[in-house]
Amino acid sequence: MRVFAAVLLGLLGGFAVGIALSSVIGIVSMGVFNQPLGIKFLPYFTAVVCAVLVPVMDQKSVKKRGE
């Protein structure tokens, strides 16, 4: 159950981070190049990456506390 919660939290958090990062890239590119640029599907990529990383980091922290 803990792993499922970590994956779900990673998906939601990664998606939110991807949207924010995509917006920052668009704003910066608008100022530099006078046209919005971005990475297509960035929120989905960051959601998948975070869905993998969050449970791994959680397991490491649980093992470290148990030592």
Secondary structure, DSSP 8 states (H G I E B T S, - for coil): -HHHHHHHHHHHHHHHHHHHHHHHHHHHHHHHHSS----TTHHHHHHHHHHHHHHHHHHHHHHHHH-
